[in-house]
Amino acid sequence: MSGMDLLGLGGKNSEKNTHNHVPDGACCGGDNANSSKDHPIFAAVKSGLLVPVQTIAEDGPEVFNMRDEKGHTPAHWACLGGHMTILRFIMDSKGPIDQPSNNELGAHPIHWACVNGHINIVDILLQYGVNIDTTDLKGCTPLIVACQYGHTMMAGYLMGKGSRLQMVDKDGDNALHWASFKGHSELMRLLIYSGFNPRQRDNFGQTPLHLACINGTLLAVQELCEQDGVEIEIADRNGKTPLMLANGRKHEEVCDYLQRQLKKKNSILPKIDFYTIAFGPPGNSKAAILFFMINVICWGYPMYIVKCLPYTWNELQLVHIVFFFVNIIMWFCLFHASTTDPGFLPRNIPEYDLAIKQVAHFDDWKQGENPLSRLCHTCRTVKPLRSKHCRICNRCVKVFDHHCPYIYNCVGYYNRPWFFMFVFTMFANAIFTDFFCYHLLSEFGWDWIVVIGAVEAAVATVAVTAVSILMTFHAVYNITANERVNFKRYRYLMDGKGAFYNPFNRGIVHNLKEFFLLVKPRTEQDVEILNI
């Protein structure tokens, strides 16, 4: 494998085993290929403009048989750039669309289309009879090239079209080996689910886990270690285990993770992780919610009872009574925000399997749409609009807003009203605390404990005020925090001209009713119509 050889693993020849499917490198020639010796057809094709290509082709269609100084045909450059109209013109002119480059790699145009993930180009080539498992001189198929570059959608499309999963390059590396080496964890999930064996060795005795440890992507390593039958201590032909490879490249997080896995595996007695029990697993810690609860119960309330209540009850009875009720409501809302299912989508649903099987037959590919973008390969589910996979909870959430560590839960469709009220009761309590501190200091003079409480309350007031304003804005305009921050990622938040447009905004009153689950949200069909 090229990347591994460049890293200097013993026993592998760097030059012999290098795959250079790189647009600006030896495979594609880069811009250096456009020298004075090149025919103008190559510059015309690279520009993506059909008219100059048609003008040059008036001298005869044999112009498409020409090679640039790197041995590439015009079809190579059309496929690399995703120029569909030019590729169709070459096809109509009977130009070659499946000739390999005249160099040491021998890549075909379909390989170049996979480099940049142009599914519509590959679809056209397959329609014209190009073999889906065409190999270059290094044995790389289009599927392998797509996985080298991390194009999950392209890989799904090729597998749906019938690409052979058993194909390997000359080093014995298949698509999963390459995806693991490049650290593409989501792509790895799709490949493993589609039938790739995570325990398969290449010609050098290396499994995908070895290659993931060379790259050092922790998510990729975790994905492989969670698969049944994957051996953590297995050595390659050079005697290197995954841990040794990770340690040699100073991937500390990967080393720590593998060492923990080895301890669990070799332990006779079941290990009790008290930290995880107390504070939650890594990435989903209970520390924030425990900090809030301990700070309020063990510091805030005792100080209120000792320093405030006895001295101000007679004067501020009504304020204290309201404060009591607001606190009761706050804990009630916190309980429901934390324990209510935010809208976790069901996992392992049959619709996911059906979508994978039928992905190659979607017409949306040809319009540049992405039918696989709605699939979650971790939950193996189909995501509706506004949903998102939470990496902390490791679940897909309906109308995902954000993950809040202070409620130890995601904020989603079903618990956002509770979270909203929790935030506003916190805001009210912060204002009450500020008032009590001001009253005590102004009436009874300086007290360090009261001053410390006042500073803490002031900081909390600023933070909670900001969150309250954002939550109100989201509720009023019917938009989530995720959508507001990442709106450029979602096509449904754009109108027909590509400008930002919120199809869920139906006025303040209706938006608030929808936020508090009093009316049903718009359907996906309604959103599609509004975005035209």
DOBADREN-45321 format. One record per residue (C-alpha): residue number from 0; x, y, z; residue in one letter. Coordinates in Angstrom, 2 decimals. Layout:
   pos      east     north        up   code
   NUM         X         Y         Z      a
...
This chain:
   pos      east     north        up   code
     0      0.00      0.00      0.00      m
     1      1.42      3.33     -1.05      s
     2      0.76      5.37      2.05      g
     3      2.13      2.65      4.29      m
     4      5.29      2.31      2.23      d
     5      5.89      6.05      2.30      l
     6      5.76      5.84      6.06      l
     7      8.72      3.45      5.91      g
     8      7.33      0.13      7.12      l
     9      9.90     -2.60      6.78      g
    10      9.72     -5.14      4.00      g
    11      7.91     -2.97      1.46      k
    12      9.40     -1.28     -1.52      n
    13      8.26      2.34     -1.68      s
    14      8.40      2.73     -5.42      e
    15      7.02     -0.66     -6.24      k
    16      3.97     -0.38     -4.03      n
    17      2.95      3.23     -4.55      t
    18     -0.59      4.07     -5.74      h
    19     -0.67      7.65     -6.91      n
    20     -4.31      8.31     -7.70      h
    21     -3.76     11.97     -6.97      v
    22     -5.29     14.69     -9.16      p
    23     -2.23     16.89     -8.95      d
    24      0.37     14.13     -8.89      g
    25      1.83     11.52    -11.20      a
    26     -1.47      9.84    -11.96      c
    27     -3.39     12.84    -13.16      c
    28     -0.52     14.97    -14.28      g
    29     -1.76     18.14    -12.57      g
    30     -1.52     21.47    -14.29      d
    31      2.00     20.68    -15.43      n
    32      0.51     18.45    -18.09      a
    33     -0.65     21.53    -19.98      n
    34      2.70     22.36    -21.56      s
    35      3.48     23.94    -24.91      s
    36      3.79     20.48    -26.43      k
    37      0.19     19.64    -25.54      d
    38     -2.55     19.86    -28.10      h
    39     -5.08     22.65    -27.33      p
    40     -7.78     20.00    -26.88      i
    41     -6.49     19.30    -23.39      f
    42     -6.72     22.92    -22.26      a
    43    -10.21     23.12    -23.75      a
    44    -11.38     19.99    -21.91      v
    45     -9.88     21.14    -18.62      k
    46    -11.73     24.45    -18.92      s
    47    -15.05     22.60    -18.91      g
    48    -16.39     24.68    -21.81      l
    49    -18.06     22.69    -24.56      l
    50    -17.82     25.26    -27.37      v
    51    -13.99     25.34    -27.56      p
    52    -13.95     21.54    -27.57      v
    53    -16.46     21.44    -30.42      q
    54    -14.43     23.99    -32.35      t
    55    -11.21     21.98    -32.05      i
    56    -13.04     18.75    -32.89      a
    57    -14.11     20.20    -36.26      e
    58    -10.66     19.15    -37.53      d
    59    -11.71     15.54    -36.99      g
    60    -12.79     13.26    -34.10      p
    61     -9.32     11.68    -34.03      e
    62     -8.31     14.60    -31.82      v
    63     -9.82     12.65    -28.92      f
    64     -7.31      9.86    -29.50      n
    65     -4.42     12.18    -28.66      m
    66     -2.35     11.87    -25.50      r
    67     -0.82     14.59    -23.39      d
    68      2.78     14.39    -22.21      e
    69      1.73     12.20    -19.27      k
    70     -0.08      9.75    -21.53      g
    71     -3.64     10.78    -20.67      h
    72     -6.56     11.13    -23.09      t
    73     -9.03     14.04    -23.18      p
    74    -11.59     11.67    -21.62      a
    75     -9.38     11.40    -18.53      h
    76     -9.53     15.15    -17.97      w
    77    -13.26     15.33    -18.67      a
    78    -13.89     12.64    -16.05      c
    79    -11.58     14.23    -13.50      l
    80    -13.31     17.60    -13.83      g
    81    -16.81     16.14    -13.90      g
    82    -17.54     17.75    -17.29      h
    83    -20.56     15.70    -18.32      m
    84    -21.42     17.59    -21.50      t
    85    -17.86     17.28    -22.81      i
    86    -17.74     13.57    -21.98      l
    87    -21.00     13.01    -23.82      r
    88    -19.63     14.92    -26.80      f
    89    -16.53     12.70    -26.82      i
    90    -18.80      9.66    -26.73      m
    91    -20.96     10.97    -29.56      d
    92    -17.77     11.61    -31.56      s
    93    -16.72      7.97    -31.05      k
    94    -13.72      9.06    -28.99      g
    95    -12.10      6.62    -26.54      p
    96    -13.57      6.70    -23.05      i
    97    -11.96      3.60    -21.57      d
    98     -8.34      3.74    -22.63      q
    99     -5.69      3.53    -19.88      p
   100     -3.04      6.18    -19.47      s
   101      0.29      5.42    -21.10      n
   102      2.30      5.48    -17.88      n
   103      3.31      3.24    -15.01      e
   104     -0.14      3.46    -13.38      l
   105     -2.38      2.87    -16.37      g
   106     -5.45      4.50    -14.83      a
   107     -8.67      4.57    -16.84      h
   108    -11.01      7.57    -17.08      p
   109    -13.43      5.86    -14.69      i
   110    -10.69      5.82    -12.05      h
   111    -10.25      9.56    -12.46      w
   112    -13.98     10.13    -12.07      a
   113    -13.82      8.23     -8.77      c
   114    -10.93     10.40     -7.55      v
   115    -13.27     13.39     -7.26      n
   116    -16.44     11.41     -6.58      g
   117    -18.30     12.29     -9.78      h
   118    -21.11      9.75     -9.60      i
   119    -22.94     11.17    -12.62      n
   120    -19.80     10.67    -14.75      i
   121    -19.38      7.08    -13.60      v
   122    -23.06      6.46    -14.31      d
   123    -22.59      7.61    -17.92      i
   124    -19.47      5.47    -18.37      l
   125    -21.25      2.38    -17.08      l
   126    -24.15      3.03    -19.45      q
   127    -21.68      3.05    -22.33      y
   128    -20.36     -0.36    -21.31      g
   129    -17.28      0.47    -19.21      v
   130    -16.48     -2.40    -16.84      n
   131    -17.32     -1.45    -13.26      i
   132    -14.35     -3.49    -12.01      d
   133    -11.78     -2.08    -14.43      t
   134     -8.31     -2.25    -12.87      t
   135     -5.27     -0.09    -13.39      d
   136     -1.74     -1.51    -13.49      l
   137     -1.65     -1.51     -9.68      k
   138     -4.83     -3.56     -9.50      g
   139     -7.02     -0.74     -8.20      c
   140    -10.70     -0.86     -9.14      t
   141    -13.01      2.17     -9.18      p
   142    -14.35      1.06     -5.79      l
   143    -10.86      0.96     -4.30      i
   144    -10.05      4.40     -5.72      v
   145    -13.30      5.82     -4.30      a
   146    -12.36      4.45     -0.88      c
   147     -8.85      5.86     -1.12      q
   148    -10.41      9.30     -1.37      y
   149    -13.15      8.72      1.18      g
   150    -16.13      9.07     -1.16      h
   151    -18.78      7.19      0.81      t
   152    -21.56      7.96     -1.66      m
   153    -19.51      6.82     -4.63      m
   154    -18.66      3.59     -2.83      a
   155    -22.33      2.98     -2.06      g
   156    -23.25      3.65     -5.66      y
   157    -20.61      1.27     -7.05      l
   158    -21.57     -1.51     -4.65      m
   159    -25.21     -1.00     -5.53      g
   160    -24.27     -1.36     -9.20      k
   161    -22.60     -4.70     -8.50      g
   162    -18.93     -3.90     -7.97      s
   163    -17.11     -7.00     -6.73      r
   164    -16.17     -6.76     -3.09      l
   165    -13.47     -9.42     -3.40      q
   166    -11.23     -7.36     -5.66      m
   167     -7.84     -6.38     -4.23      v
   168     -4.89     -4.42     -5.57      d
   169     -1.46     -5.94     -6.17      k
   170     -0.60     -5.58     -2.48      d
   171     -3.71     -7.53     -1.50      g
   172     -5.47     -4.46     -0.12      d
   173     -9.20     -4.16     -0.69      n
   174    -11.51     -1.17     -0.33      a
   175    -11.81     -1.63      3.45      l
   176     -8.03     -1.72      3.85      h
   177     -7.76      1.63      2.06      w
   178    -10.67      3.23      3.92      a
   179     -9.11      2.13      7.21      s
   180     -5.68      3.43      6.21      f
   181     -7.17      6.82      5.32      k
   182     -9.29      6.92      8.51      g
   183    -12.71      7.24      6.85      h
   184    -14.80      5.78      9.68      s
   185    -18.25      6.34      8.15      e
   186    -17.13      4.73      4.91      l
   187    -15.72      1.82      6.91      m
   188    -19.13      1.24      8.52      r
   189    -20.76      1.10      5.11      l
   190    -18.17     -1.34      3.76      l
   191    -18.35     -3.64      6.79      i
   192    -22.13     -3.62      6.67      y
   193    -22.00     -4.39      2.95      s
   194    -19.99     -7.55      3.53      g
   195    -16.29     -6.65      3.80      f
   196    -14.34     -8.79      6.24      n
   197    -12.61     -6.62      8.89      p
   198    -10.22     -9.51      9.65      r
   199     -8.91     -9.97      6.11      q
   200     -5.12     -9.76      5.68      r
   201     -3.27     -8.29      2.72      d
   202     -0.08     -9.63      1.15      n
   203      1.93     -8.23      4.04      f
   204     -0.22     -9.86      6.71      g
   205     -1.85     -6.59      7.71      q
   206     -5.51     -6.30      8.60      t
   207     -7.55     -3.09      8.35      p
   208     -6.79     -2.54     12.05      l
   209     -3.05     -2.40     11.34      h
   210     -3.64      0.24      8.69      l
   211     -6.00      2.30     10.86      a
   212     -3.33      2.35     13.58      c
   213     -0.78      3.64     11.07      i
   214     -3.11      6.49     10.18      n
   215     -3.93      7.18     13.82      g
   216     -7.63      8.02     13.47      t
   217     -9.17      6.94     16.77      l
   218    -12.73      6.58     15.41      l
   219    -11.49      4.21     12.70      a
   220     -9.62      2.10     15.25      v
   221    -12.65      1.98     17.54      q
   222    -14.91      1.00     14.65      e
   223    -12.72     -2.01     13.86      l
   224    -12.17     -3.08     17.47      c
   225    -15.94     -3.21     17.99      e
   226    -16.32     -5.79     15.20      q
   227    -16.68     -9.44     16.18      d
   228    -13.54    -11.54     15.82      g
   229    -11.10     -8.68     15.23      v
   230     -7.82     -9.55     16.96      e
   231     -6.03     -6.64     18.61      i
   232     -2.74     -8.48     19.19      e
   233     -2.37    -10.03     15.74      i
   234      1.05     -9.44     14.13      a
   235      1.81     -8.83     10.45      d
   236      4.60    -10.59      8.56      r
   237      7.13     -8.20     10.04      n
   238      6.01     -9.04     13.57      g
   239      4.27     -5.69     14.07      k
   240      1.03     -5.58     16.05      t
   241     -1.47     -2.71     15.70      p
   242     -0.32     -1.30     19.05      l
   243      3.32     -1.37     17.95      m
   244      2.47      0.46     14.72      l
   245      0.48      3.14     16.57      a
   246      3.21      3.54     19.17      n
   247      5.89      3.89     16.49      g
   248      4.01      6.83     15.00      r
   249      3.27      8.50     18.35      k
   250     -0.52      8.15     18.10      h
   251     -1.06      8.47     21.84      e
   252     -4.87      8.36     21.84      e
   253     -4.88      5.18     19.77      v
   254     -2.20      3.61     21.99      c
   255     -4.18      4.41     25.15      d
   256     -7.34      2.98     23.64      y
   257     -5.66     -0.25     22.49      l
   258     -3.95     -0.71     25.85      q
   259     -7.31     -0.40     27.61      r
   260     -8.80     -2.94     25.23      q
   261     -5.93     -5.34     25.88      l
   262     -6.33     -4.97     29.64      k
   263    -10.02     -5.78     29.37      k
   264     -9.29     -8.76     27.15      k
   265     -6.54    -10.19     29.39      n
   266     -8.27     -9.48     32.70      s
   267     -9.52    -12.54     34.56      i
   268    -11.95    -10.55     36.70      l
   269    -14.42     -8.10     35.17      p
   270    -13.07     -4.59     35.46      k
   271    -15.20     -2.02     37.27      i
   272    -14.69      1.44     35.88      d
   273    -15.77      3.67     38.75      f
   274    -15.02      6.86     36.80      y
   275    -17.35      5.78     33.98      t
   276    -20.04      4.81     36.49      i
   277    -19.78      8.18     38.22      a
   278    -19.20     10.52     35.28      f
   279    -20.36      8.55     32.22      g
   280    -18.36      7.12     29.32      p
   281    -15.75      9.19     27.49      p
   282    -17.42     11.87     25.39      g
   283    -20.71     11.56     27.31      n
   284    -19.63     12.71     30.75      s
   285    -22.01     13.42     33.62      k
   286    -19.53     15.93     35.02      a
   287    -21.48     18.99     33.82      a
   288    -24.86     17.95     35.22      i
   289    -23.24     16.76     38.45      l
   290    -21.41     20.09     38.77      f
   291    -24.70     21.96     38.37      f
   292    -26.58     19.80     40.88      m
   293    -23.80     19.79     43.48      i
   294    -23.21     23.52     43.11      n
   295    -26.89     24.33     43.62      v
   296    -27.70     21.76     46.32      i
   297    -24.46     21.84     48.31      c
   298    -23.56     25.52     47.94      w
   299    -26.44     27.61     46.65      g
   300    -29.25     26.32     48.84      y
   301    -27.21     26.18     52.12      p
   302    -26.03     29.75     51.57      m
   303    -29.60     30.82     50.83      y
   304    -30.91     29.15     53.99      i
   305    -28.10     30.44     56.24      v
   306    -27.29     33.86     54.81      k
   307    -30.45     35.06     53.10      c
   308    -33.71     33.51     54.30      l
   309    -33.50     34.37     58.02      p
   310    -32.67     38.02     57.34      y
   311    -35.08     38.82     54.52      t
   312    -38.12     36.60     55.03      w
   313    -40.25     39.15     56.81      n
   314    -39.44     41.86     54.32      e
   315    -39.55     39.78     51.11      l
   316    -42.06     37.02     51.79      q
   317    -43.73     37.16     48.37      l
   318    -40.36     37.11     46.58      v
   319    -39.26     34.05     48.55      h
   320    -42.50     32.20     47.84      i
   321    -42.15     32.85     44.11      v
   322    -38.49     31.77     44.36      f
   323    -39.57     28.47     45.97      f
   324    -42.04     27.71     43.18      f
   325    -39.58     28.64     40.42      v
   326    -37.03     26.25     41.91      n
   327    -39.56     23.43     42.06      i
   328    -40.44     24.04     38.40      i
   329    -36.74     24.16     37.47      m
   330    -36.00     20.73     38.94      w
   331    -39.17     19.33     37.41      f
   332    -38.15     20.60     33.96      c
   333    -34.56     19.39     34.39      l
   334    -35.83     15.91     35.23      f
   335    -38.01     15.76     32.14      h
   336    -35.41     17.36     29.84      a
   337    -32.87     14.80     31.00      s
   338    -35.06     11.69     30.97      t
   339    -37.40     12.34     28.04      t
   340    -36.49     10.64     24.78      d
   341    -35.45     13.61     22.60      p
   342    -36.55     11.75     19.48      g
   343    -34.07      8.92     18.99      f
   344    -34.70      7.30     15.62      l
   345    -35.10      3.52     15.49      p
   346    -32.00      1.59     14.51      r
   347    -31.49     -1.31     12.09      n
   348    -34.68     -0.60     10.17      i
   349    -35.53     -2.49      6.94      p
   350    -35.76      0.77      4.99      e
   351    -32.00      1.20      5.41      y
   352    -31.31     -2.22      3.89      d
   353    -33.68     -1.47      1.03      l
   354    -32.03      1.89      0.34      a
   355    -28.57      0.29      0.17      i
   356    -29.80     -2.34     -2.26      k
   357    -31.58      0.15     -4.50      q
   358    -29.04      2.98     -4.33      v
   359    -27.73      2.31     -7.83      a
   360    -31.19      2.79     -9.32      h
   361    -31.81      6.29     -7.95      f
   362    -32.27      8.80    -10.74      d
   363    -31.14     11.51     -8.31      d
   364    -27.51     10.59     -8.95      w
   365    -27.76     12.04    -12.44      k
   366    -29.02     15.39    -11.15      q
   367    -26.18     15.63     -8.67      g
   368    -28.42     14.69     -5.75      e
   369    -27.22     12.36     -3.03      n
   370    -29.70      9.62     -2.04      p
   371    -27.25      8.19      0.50      l
   372    -27.00     11.48      2.40      s
   373    -30.14     10.53      4.31      r
   374    -28.65      7.27      5.57      l
   375    -26.82      6.84      8.86      c
   376    -24.45      3.89      8.66      h
   377    -23.93      3.86     12.43      t
   378    -27.61      3.58     13.36      c
   379    -28.47      1.90     10.03      r
   380    -31.49      4.10      9.65      t
   381    -32.94      6.62      7.23      v
   382    -32.81     10.16      8.61      k
   383    -35.80     12.47      8.03      p
   384    -35.30     16.18      7.47      l
   385    -33.85     18.11     10.42      r
   386    -32.49     14.98     12.10      s
   387    -28.81     14.41     12.81      k
   388    -26.55     11.78     14.32      h
   389    -25.23     12.85     17.72      c
   390    -21.68     11.59     18.15      r
   391    -21.92     11.86     21.93      i
   392    -25.12      9.86     22.36      c
   393    -24.24      7.81     19.24      n
   394    -27.86      8.00     18.09      r
   395    -29.77      9.86     15.39      c
   396    -32.16     12.44     16.84      v
   397    -35.34     13.81     15.31      k
   398    -35.17     17.61     14.85      v
   399    -31.73     17.65     16.46      f
   400    -30.86     20.92     18.18      d
   401    -27.68     20.20     20.14      h
   402    -26.27     17.95     22.84      h
   403    -26.38     19.59     26.27      c
   404    -24.09     18.13     28.96      p
   405    -26.03     20.01     31.66      y
   406    -29.04     17.77     31.09      i
   407    -26.93     14.74     30.05      y
   408    -29.07     14.36     26.96      n
   409    -29.62     15.64     23.45      c
   410    -32.11     18.42     22.86      v
   411    -34.51     17.23     20.20      g
   412    -38.11     17.29     19.08      y
   413    -39.75     15.77     22.17      y
   414    -37.75     17.29     25.02      n
   415    -37.04     20.79     23.68      r
   416    -40.10     22.31     25.47      p
   417    -38.77     20.96     28.76      w
   418    -35.29     22.25     28.00      f
   419    -36.72     25.65     27.07      f
   420    -38.56     25.93     30.38      m
   421    -35.52     24.64     32.28      f
   422    -33.37     27.38     30.76      v
   423    -35.89     30.10     31.58      f
   424    -36.41     28.93     35.15      t
   425    -32.63     28.97     35.53      m
   426    -32.65     32.51     34.17      f
   427    -35.34     33.50     36.67      a
   428    -33.43     31.90     39.55      n
   429    -30.27     33.73     38.50      a
   430    -32.15     37.04     38.58      i
   431    -33.58     36.21     42.01      f
   432    -30.10     35.36     43.29      t
   433    -28.68     38.61     41.94      d
   434    -31.49     40.49     43.69      f
   435    -30.96     38.72     47.01      f
   436    -27.20     39.36     46.91      c
   437    -27.72     43.04     46.12      y
   438    -30.27     43.38     48.91      h
   439    -28.03     41.71     51.51      l
   440    -24.96     43.73     50.59      l
   441    -26.87     47.01     50.54      s
   442    -28.74     46.36     53.80      e
   443    -26.17     44.49     55.92      f
   444    -22.83     45.54     54.46      g
   445    -19.90     43.63     53.04      w
   446    -19.84     39.84     53.47      d
   447    -17.27     37.73     51.61      w
   448    -19.54     34.71     51.29      i
   449    -22.30     36.87     49.84      v
   450    -19.81     38.52     47.48      v
   451    -18.59     35.12     46.23      i
   452    -22.21     34.07     45.69      g
   453    -22.91     37.34     43.87      a
   454    -19.97     36.86     41.50      v
   455    -21.01     33.30     40.74      e
   456    -24.61     34.39     40.21      a
   457    -23.49     37.19     37.87      a
   458    -21.49     34.75     35.72      v
   459    -24.43     32.36     35.63      a
   460    -26.77     35.20     34.71      t
   461    -24.68     36.17     31.68      v
   462    -24.43     32.58     30.46      a
   463    -28.08     31.71     31.02      v
   464    -29.21     35.00     29.46      t
   465    -27.31     34.20     26.26      a
   466    -28.79     30.69     26.10      v
   467    -32.28     32.05     26.82      s
   468    -32.00     34.57     23.98      i
   469    -30.83     31.89     21.55      l
   470    -33.56     29.45     22.59      m
   471    -36.18     32.16     22.16      t
   472    -34.82     33.06     18.74      f
   473    -34.88     29.41     17.66      h
   474    -38.41     28.90     18.90      a
   475    -39.75     32.09     17.35      v
   476    -38.20     31.42     13.93      y
   477    -38.61     27.63     14.04      n
   478    -34.96     26.79     13.47      i
   479    -32.58     24.60     15.47      t
   480    -29.12     25.45     16.75      a
   481    -27.67     22.85     14.40      n
   482    -29.45     24.33     11.40      e
   483    -28.47     27.89     12.31      r
   484    -24.78     27.00     12.59      v
   485    -24.59     24.53      9.71      n
   486    -27.26     25.86      7.33      f
   487    -24.89     25.67      4.35      k
   488    -24.83     21.88      4.65      r
   489    -28.57     21.44      4.22      y
   490    -30.17     21.85      0.84      r
   491    -33.64     22.14      2.37      y
   492    -32.53     25.47      3.89      l
   493    -31.94     26.94      0.44      m
   494    -34.39     28.24     -2.10      d
   495    -34.27     27.51     -5.81      g
   496    -31.54     30.14     -6.28      k
   497    -29.30     28.76     -3.54      g
   498    -29.99     31.54     -1.01      a
   499    -30.85     30.81      2.62      f
   500    -34.52     30.12      3.14      y
   501    -36.28     28.65      6.18      n
   502    -39.28     26.62      4.95      p
   503    -40.37     25.86      8.53      f
   504    -41.01     29.50      9.50      n
   505    -44.79     29.99      9.53      r
   506    -45.06     33.02     11.76      g
   507    -44.31     33.56     15.45      i
   508    -47.57     32.15     16.85      v
   509    -47.56     29.03     14.70      h
   510    -43.84     28.50     15.27      n
   511    -44.28     28.59     19.05      l
   512    -47.21     26.18     18.84      k
   513    -45.06     23.79     16.83      e
   514    -42.13     24.22     19.24      f
   515    -44.33     23.23     22.18      f
   516    -45.80     20.29     20.23      l
   517    -49.27     21.80     19.91      l
   518    -49.42     21.53     16.11      v
   519    -47.81     19.12     13.66      k
   520    -44.72     20.25     11.70      p
   521    -44.63     20.57      7.93      r
   522    -44.15     17.40      5.94      t
   523    -41.15     16.79      3.71      e
   524    -43.39     17.13      0.66      q
   525    -44.41     20.63      1.79      d
   526    -40.75     21.59      2.23      v
   527    -39.83     20.31     -1.23      e
   528    -42.58     22.40     -2.81      i
   529    -41.53     25.54     -0.91      l
   530    -37.89     25.15     -1.97      n
   531    -38.66     25.13     -5.69      i
